[in-house]
Amino acid sequence: MKNLLSMPSLERLLNGFTRKIKIHSSNVKIISQPREFKDQLLYLSSKVKKKTYISALYFGNGSSERQVAQNLSDSVVSRNCEVNVVLDYHRGTRDGGIGLKALRDKGNMCLYRPPHWRYVRYVPNQLGEFIGVHHMKYYSFDTNTIISGANLSELYFDKRQDRYYVICSEHVSHFIRYLHELYTASGRPWRPMSQISRINKPTGWNATTLSSAQFHADKYSCNTPIDNDYSRDLGTSSDDTSVFPLFQIGWHHINQIEDALELILQRAKKGEEVTISSGYFNPTPRLVDCIRNSKATITIIIPSLEANGFYNGSFLKRFVPDMYNLAAFKALSRCPNARIMEYNREGWSFHAKGIWYKNFTLVGSSNLSYRSLNRDSELSFGILTENIELADKFHQERNEILKFCRPFERRYHFVSPIGYLFIFSYL
């Protein structure tokens, strides 16, 4: 790859609002297929020796998910390992957490609920999911960490296009371990659903936990040491790749993912291309302005109606793909420098999210949408490398996705514009 981004200059800009973790490019593995993601989860969970940290929207109850849970349970029994899991309070308990049955009395499991529910005694699960969720995904097994937008569910193990980066780094796993404190500070310990009152679901929030969570959010997202033994940045300065953990937690007023995206779009020059991918594209006015004002050509990858995760959904969910299609059209109409491509692969759904720009990529849970940037808690990793081979792999990943894309088509299977006006900020 020619014309790599200058490491020092971009590092300085990103270091302005987040910390840096230095790693070697050989320790980054890009997975391209959902079945490889499943295989990695099964393999790493069976080999863990010390500690596991998992964060997801929910934990499925298929055979593969139950095997991961059983592997981790065995690690506790046979090797005295520590297992820590945090799920969204509402989505994570929708089916009673059947897939986690093997871990219930062996792992440290928390259910996280945004603090705006702290004064509400009862919230139906699907309403809670609609308003805002814990959406971060990371799977850390000893020194191996998978950063992705995929949940630990069989739905994501076959014919669902996502992104998965496996990073082998003690420093990255160390950071994930500290990040986990943000949620255990205010998350509710797991209990069997039969023991949780449907009338008075405890939220885990009070004045003490709210203050503690804000402290941890500020601590891990800003330019301060994470403890007395470590400097602001982690890793060996001579390594050729930098990882920048980026948070988006609206209720703690942290907007690093949107800040980083704005920085990249402002920096990109005429004749260059920035690619943005989202499974659910509903950009904020700020993001639309950044795209329109960028000198670069912007390619936006979204699912076709048929590849949207809500396609053929029940009741009102069937309208969701149309509303995202409308959101993309509105964004395109205001941005003459942008082209929108639809992922349309027969039998597949599309859930990949992030950005690609030269030797920089952003990968993680954020859909870069209004909801992601305001209502959900998100974690993405910005990865900047000076290694040409890894930079080429970034773009091979992008091009492999574009192989199944076609130009955007404005189509509505239902009359959705009116509904879009009412729930724009929840998409």
C-alpha positions as CSV (number, residue, x, y, z in Angstrom):
1,M,0.0,0.0,0.0
2,K,1.3,3.4,-0.9
3,N,0.9,6.7,0.9
4,L,0.5,5.4,4.5
5,L,-0.8,7.9,7.0
6,S,1.9,9.5,9.1
7,M,1.9,7.6,12.4
8,P,3.2,10.4,14.6
9,S,0.8,13.1,13.4
10,L,-2.4,11.0,13.6
11,E,-1.2,9.5,16.9
12,R,-0.9,13.0,18.3
13,L,-4.4,13.9,17.2
14,L,-6.0,10.7,18.6
15,N,-3.9,11.0,21.8
16,G,-5.7,14.3,22.4
17,F,-8.7,12.5,23.7
18,T,-7.8,8.8,24.3
19,R,-4.9,6.6,25.4
20,K,-2.7,4.5,23.2
21,I,-1.7,0.8,23.4
22,K,1.3,-0.2,21.3
23,I,1.4,-3.7,19.9
24,H,3.2,-5.5,17.1
25,S,1.3,-6.0,13.8
26,S,2.0,-9.7,13.9
27,N,-0.3,-9.9,16.9
28,V,-3.3,-8.8,15.0
29,K,-5.4,-11.4,13.2
30,I,-8.4,-10.5,11.0
31,I,-11.2,-13.0,10.8
32,S,-13.4,-12.8,7.8
33,Q,-16.0,-15.6,8.3
34,P,-18.6,-16.0,11.0
35,R,-17.8,-19.7,11.4
36,E,-14.1,-18.7,12.1
37,F,-15.4,-16.4,14.8
38,K,-17.3,-19.3,16.4
39,D,-14.2,-21.6,16.1
40,Q,-12.0,-19.0,17.8
41,L,-14.5,-18.6,20.7
42,L,-14.6,-22.4,21.2
43,Y,-10.9,-22.7,21.0
44,L,-9.9,-19.8,23.2
45,S,-12.5,-20.6,25.8
46,S,-11.2,-24.2,26.0
47,K,-7.6,-23.0,26.5
48,V,-8.0,-20.2,29.0
49,K,-5.6,-20.5,32.0
50,K,-6.2,-17.5,34.1
51,K,-8.9,-14.9,33.4
52,T,-11.8,-14.4,31.0
53,Y,-13.7,-11.1,30.4
54,I,-16.8,-11.1,28.1
55,S,-19.1,-8.2,27.3
56,A,-22.0,-8.6,24.9
57,L,-25.6,-7.5,24.4
58,Y,-26.7,-11.0,25.1
59,F,-25.5,-14.6,25.3
60,G,-27.3,-17.1,23.1
61,N,-28.6,-20.5,24.1
62,G,-27.6,-22.6,21.1
63,S,-25.2,-25.6,21.3
64,S,-22.1,-23.6,20.5
65,E,-22.9,-20.9,23.1
66,R,-23.6,-23.5,25.7
67,Q,-20.3,-25.2,24.8
68,V,-18.4,-21.9,25.3
69,A,-20.1,-21.6,28.7
70,Q,-19.2,-25.2,29.6
71,N,-15.6,-24.6,28.5
72,L,-15.3,-21.6,30.9
73,S,-17.1,-23.5,33.6
74,D,-14.5,-26.3,33.3
75,S,-11.7,-23.8,33.4
76,V,-13.0,-22.6,36.8
77,V,-13.2,-26.1,38.2
78,S,-10.0,-27.6,36.8
79,R,-7.7,-24.6,36.7
80,N,-9.3,-22.2,39.2
81,C,-9.7,-19.6,36.5
82,E,-11.7,-16.4,36.9
83,V,-14.6,-15.7,34.5
84,N,-16.4,-12.4,34.3
85,V,-19.4,-11.6,32.1
86,V,-21.4,-8.5,31.6
87,L,-24.6,-8.4,29.5
88,D,-27.4,-5.9,28.9
89,Y,-30.0,-6.1,31.7
90,H,-33.0,-6.3,29.4
91,R,-31.8,-8.2,26.3
92,G,-29.5,-10.4,28.3
93,T,-32.4,-11.8,30.4
94,R,-35.0,-12.1,27.7
95,D,-34.8,-15.9,27.5
96,G,-33.7,-16.3,31.2
97,G,-30.1,-16.7,30.3
98,I,-30.4,-20.4,29.4
99,G,-27.0,-20.4,27.5
100,L,-25.2,-19.3,30.7
101,K,-26.6,-22.0,32.9
102,A,-23.3,-23.8,33.3
103,L,-21.6,-20.6,34.6
104,R,-24.3,-19.2,37.0
105,D,-22.6,-20.5,40.1
106,K,-19.0,-20.3,38.9
107,G,-18.6,-17.0,37.1
108,N,-18.9,-13.3,38.1
109,M,-21.9,-12.2,35.9
110,C,-23.4,-8.7,35.9
111,L,-26.4,-7.3,34.2
112,Y,-25.9,-3.7,33.1
113,R,-28.7,-1.2,32.8
114,P,-28.3,2.5,31.8
115,P,-28.7,4.9,34.7
116,H,-31.7,6.7,33.2
117,W,-33.7,3.7,34.5
118,R,-32.7,4.1,38.1
119,Y,-36.0,5.7,39.1
120,V,-38.2,3.3,37.3
121,R,-39.4,0.2,39.2
122,Y,-40.5,-1.9,36.3
123,V,-39.6,-1.7,32.6
124,P,-40.7,-4.4,30.1
125,N,-37.6,-6.0,28.5
126,Q,-38.3,-4.9,24.9
127,L,-39.1,-1.4,25.9
128,G,-35.8,-1.2,27.8
129,E,-34.0,-2.5,24.7
130,F,-35.8,0.1,22.6
131,I,-34.7,3.0,24.8
132,G,-31.0,2.1,25.2
133,V,-28.7,-0.9,25.8
134,H,-25.2,-2.0,26.9
135,H,-23.9,-2.8,23.4
136,M,-20.1,-3.3,23.9
137,K,-18.6,-6.5,22.6
138,Y,-15.3,-7.9,23.7
139,Y,-14.1,-11.4,24.4
140,S,-10.9,-11.6,26.3
141,F,-9.3,-14.9,27.1
142,D,-6.0,-14.4,29.0
143,T,-3.9,-12.4,26.5
144,N,-6.1,-12.9,23.5
145,T,-8.9,-10.4,22.9
146,I,-11.6,-10.5,20.2
147,I,-13.0,-7.1,19.3
148,S,-16.1,-7.3,17.2
149,G,-19.7,-6.1,16.7
150,A,-21.0,-9.7,16.9
151,N,-22.8,-11.1,19.9
152,L,-22.1,-14.6,21.3
153,S,-25.0,-16.2,19.6
154,E,-25.5,-18.8,16.9
155,L,-27.3,-16.0,14.9
156,Y,-23.8,-14.5,14.4
157,F,-22.0,-17.8,13.6
158,D,-23.4,-18.5,10.1
159,K,-24.3,-16.3,7.1
160,R,-24.0,-13.0,9.0
161,Q,-21.4,-10.6,7.8
162,D,-19.5,-8.9,10.6
163,R,-16.0,-7.9,11.6
164,Y,-13.7,-9.7,14.0
165,Y,-10.2,-8.7,15.1
166,V,-8.2,-11.0,17.4
167,I,-5.4,-9.2,19.2
168,C,-2.8,-11.1,21.2
169,S,-1.5,-8.5,23.7
170,E,-1.1,-8.6,27.4
171,H,-1.5,-4.8,27.5
172,V,-4.9,-4.9,25.6
173,S,-6.2,-7.6,27.9
174,H,-5.0,-5.6,30.8
175,F,-6.9,-2.6,29.6
176,I,-10.1,-4.8,29.1
177,R,-9.7,-6.0,32.7
178,Y,-9.8,-2.4,34.0
179,L,-12.6,-1.4,31.6
180,H,-14.7,-4.2,33.1
181,E,-14.7,-2.3,36.4
182,L,-16.9,0.3,34.8
183,Y,-19.8,-2.2,34.6
184,T,-19.2,-4.2,37.7
185,A,-19.3,-0.9,39.6
186,S,-22.9,-0.5,38.8
187,G,-24.1,-3.7,37.2
188,R,-26.4,-6.0,39.0
189,P,-25.1,-9.5,40.0
190,W,-26.8,-12.3,38.0
191,R,-29.6,-14.1,39.7
192,P,-32.0,-16.7,38.4
193,M,-34.9,-15.0,36.8
194,S,-37.3,-16.7,39.1
195,Q,-35.7,-14.8,42.0
196,I,-36.0,-11.4,40.3
197,S,-39.3,-9.6,41.0
198,R,-41.2,-8.6,37.9
199,I,-42.7,-5.7,39.9
200,N,-39.5,-4.3,41.4
201,K,-36.5,-5.1,39.2
202,P,-33.4,-3.7,41.0
203,T,-31.3,-1.5,38.7
204,G,-28.0,-1.4,40.6
205,W,-28.0,2.4,40.5
206,N,-27.9,4.7,43.4
207,A,-25.9,7.8,44.3
208,T,-22.8,5.8,45.2
209,T,-22.8,3.5,42.1
210,L,-23.6,6.5,39.8
211,S,-20.6,8.4,41.2
212,S,-18.4,5.3,40.9
213,A,-19.4,4.6,37.4
214,Q,-18.7,8.2,36.3
215,F,-15.3,8.0,37.9
216,H,-14.4,4.8,36.1
217,A,-15.8,6.1,32.8
218,D,-13.7,9.3,33.1
219,K,-10.7,7.3,34.2
220,Y,-10.5,4.8,31.4
221,S,-11.5,7.1,28.6
222,C,-9.2,10.0,29.2
223,N,-5.5,10.8,29.3
224,T,-4.7,9.7,32.8
225,P,-3.0,6.6,34.2
226,I,-5.3,3.8,34.9
227,D,-3.5,3.0,38.1
228,N,-0.3,3.9,39.9
229,D,1.8,1.3,38.2
230,Y,1.0,2.2,34.6
231,S,1.5,5.3,32.5
232,R,-1.2,6.9,30.4
233,D,-0.2,4.7,27.4
234,L,0.6,1.0,27.4
235,G,3.0,-1.2,25.4
236,T,6.5,-0.8,23.8
237,S,7.0,2.4,21.9
238,S,9.1,0.6,19.2
239,D,6.1,-1.6,18.1
240,D,4.6,-0.7,14.7
241,T,0.9,-0.6,15.5
242,S,-1.1,1.6,17.8
243,V,-4.5,0.7,19.3
244,F,-6.8,3.4,20.5
245,P,-9.7,2.3,22.7
246,L,-12.7,4.6,21.9
247,F,-15.8,4.9,24.0
248,Q,-19.3,6.2,23.3
249,I,-21.3,6.4,26.5
250,G,-23.9,9.2,26.1
251,W,-25.1,9.2,29.7
252,H,-21.5,9.7,30.9
253,H,-20.9,12.4,28.2
254,I,-18.2,10.5,26.4
255,N,-18.3,10.8,22.6
256,Q,-14.9,9.5,21.5
257,I,-16.0,7.4,18.5
258,E,-17.8,10.3,16.9
259,D,-14.8,12.6,17.7
260,A,-12.5,10.1,16.0
261,L,-14.7,9.8,13.0
262,E,-14.9,13.6,12.6
263,L,-11.1,13.8,12.9
264,I,-10.6,11.3,10.1
265,L,-13.1,12.9,7.8
266,Q,-11.6,16.3,8.4
267,R,-8.1,15.0,7.8
268,A,-8.9,13.1,4.6
269,K,-7.7,14.9,1.4
270,K,-9.2,15.3,-2.0
271,G,-8.6,12.2,-4.1
272,E,-8.6,9.9,-1.1
273,E,-11.4,7.6,0.0
274,V,-12.9,6.9,3.4
275,T,-15.2,3.9,3.8
276,I,-17.9,3.8,6.5
277,S,-19.8,0.6,7.2
278,S,-22.9,0.2,9.4
279,G,-25.4,-2.5,10.0
280,Y,-28.0,0.2,11.0
281,F,-27.1,3.6,9.4
282,N,-28.9,6.5,10.8
283,P,-26.3,9.3,11.0
284,T,-26.5,12.2,13.4
285,P,-26.7,15.8,11.9
286,R,-23.1,16.2,13.1
287,L,-21.9,13.1,11.2
288,V,-23.8,14.2,8.0
289,D,-22.1,17.6,8.2
290,C,-18.7,15.9,8.6
291,I,-19.3,13.7,5.6
292,R,-20.6,16.6,3.4
293,N,-17.7,18.9,4.4
294,S,-15.0,16.3,3.9
295,K,-12.7,16.7,0.9
296,A,-12.5,13.0,0.4
297,T,-14.8,10.6,-1.5
298,I,-16.9,8.8,1.1
299,T,-18.2,5.3,0.5
300,I,-20.9,4.1,2.9
301,I,-21.8,0.4,3.1
302,I,-25.2,-0.5,4.5
303,P,-27.4,-3.6,4.3
304,S,-30.0,-3.9,1.6
305,L,-33.5,-4.3,2.9
306,E,-33.2,-8.0,2.6
307,A,-29.9,-8.1,4.5
308,N,-31.1,-6.0,7.4
309,G,-31.3,-7.9,10.6
310,F,-34.9,-6.9,11.1
311,Y,-36.0,-8.0,7.6
312,N,-39.3,-10.0,7.8
313,G,-39.5,-9.2,11.5
314,S,-42.7,-9.5,13.5
315,F,-45.2,-6.7,14.0
316,L,-43.6,-3.3,14.0
317,K,-40.1,-4.6,13.5
318,R,-40.9,-5.2,9.8
319,F,-40.8,-1.5,9.3
320,V,-37.3,-1.0,10.7
321,P,-35.3,-1.9,7.4
322,D,-37.4,0.7,5.5
323,M,-36.7,3.4,8.1
324,Y,-32.9,2.8,7.9
325,N,-33.2,2.8,4.1
326,L,-34.9,6.2,4.4
327,A,-32.2,7.5,6.8
328,A,-29.5,6.5,4.2
329,F,-31.4,8.3,1.4
330,K,-31.7,11.5,3.5
331,A,-28.0,11.4,4.3
332,L,-27.1,10.8,0.6
333,S,-29.2,13.6,-0.6
334,R,-27.2,16.1,1.5
335,C,-23.8,14.7,0.6
336,P,-22.8,14.9,-3.1
337,N,-19.3,13.5,-2.2
338,A,-20.8,10.3,-0.8
339,R,-21.9,7.1,-2.5
340,I,-24.0,4.4,-0.7
341,M,-23.5,0.8,-1.4
342,E,-25.9,-2.0,-0.3
343,Y,-24.6,-5.3,0.9
344,N,-26.8,-7.9,-0.9
345,R,-25.7,-11.5,-0.6
346,E,-28.3,-14.2,-0.9
347,G,-29.2,-15.7,2.4
348,W,-26.9,-13.4,4.4
349,S,-27.5,-10.6,6.8
350,F,-25.2,-7.6,7.3
351,H,-23.8,-6.4,10.6
352,A,-20.3,-5.1,9.8
353,K,-19.5,-1.7,11.2
354,G,-16.5,0.6,11.3
355,I,-14.3,2.7,9.0
356,W,-11.3,2.1,6.7
357,Y,-8.9,4.9,5.7
358,K,-5.5,4.0,4.4
359,N,-3.6,2.3,7.2
360,F,-6.2,3.1,9.8
361,T,-9.3,1.2,10.7
362,L,-12.0,1.4,13.3
363,V,-13.6,-1.8,14.5
364,G,-16.1,-2.5,17.3
365,S,-19.7,-2.4,18.4
366,S,-20.8,1.1,17.2
367,N,-23.1,1.4,14.2
368,L,-22.1,5.1,13.9
369,S,-25.8,5.9,14.1
370,Y,-27.9,8.3,16.2
371,R,-28.7,5.5,18.6
372,S,-25.1,4.3,19.0
373,L,-23.8,7.8,19.6
374,N,-26.5,8.8,22.1
375,R,-28.4,5.9,23.6
376,D,-26.2,2.8,23.8
377,S,-22.8,2.2,25.4
378,E,-20.2,1.3,22.7
379,L,-16.6,0.4,22.4
380,S,-14.5,0.5,19.2
381,F,-10.8,0.1,18.7
382,G,-9.0,2.5,16.3
383,I,-6.0,0.7,14.9
384,L,-3.2,2.6,13.1
385,T,-0.3,0.6,11.7
386,E,2.9,1.4,9.8
387,N,3.2,-2.2,8.7
388,I,2.3,-2.4,5.0
389,E,1.2,-6.1,5.2
390,L,-1.4,-5.4,7.9
391,A,-2.6,-2.2,6.2
392,D,-3.2,-4.3,3.0
393,K,-5.2,-6.7,5.1
394,F,-7.4,-3.9,6.3
395,H,-8.3,-3.1,2.7
396,Q,-8.6,-6.8,1.7
397,E,-11.3,-7.0,4.4
398,R,-13.0,-3.9,3.0
399,N,-12.8,-5.2,-0.6
400,E,-14.2,-8.6,0.3
401,I,-17.3,-6.9,1.7
402,L,-17.6,-4.6,-1.3
403,K,-17.7,-7.7,-3.6
404,F,-21.2,-8.4,-2.4
405,C,-22.4,-4.7,-2.7
406,R,-24.4,-2.9,-5.3
407,P,-25.4,0.8,-5.7
408,F,-28.0,2.0,-3.2
409,E,-31.6,1.6,-4.3
410,R,-34.3,3.8,-2.7
411,R,-37.0,1.2,-1.9
412,Y,-39.8,1.0,0.7
413,H,-41.7,-2.1,1.2
414,F,-44.0,-0.3,3.7
415,V,-45.1,3.2,4.3
416,S,-42.4,4.2,6.8
417,P,-41.6,8.0,6.5
418,I,-44.2,8.9,9.1
419,G,-43.0,6.4,11.6
420,Y,-39.4,7.5,10.9
421,L,-40.2,11.0,12.1
422,F,-41.4,9.7,15.4
423,I,-38.6,7.3,16.3
424,F,-35.6,8.8,14.4
425,S,-33.6,9.1,17.7
426,Y,-34.2,5.5,18.7
427,L,-32.8,3.9,15.4
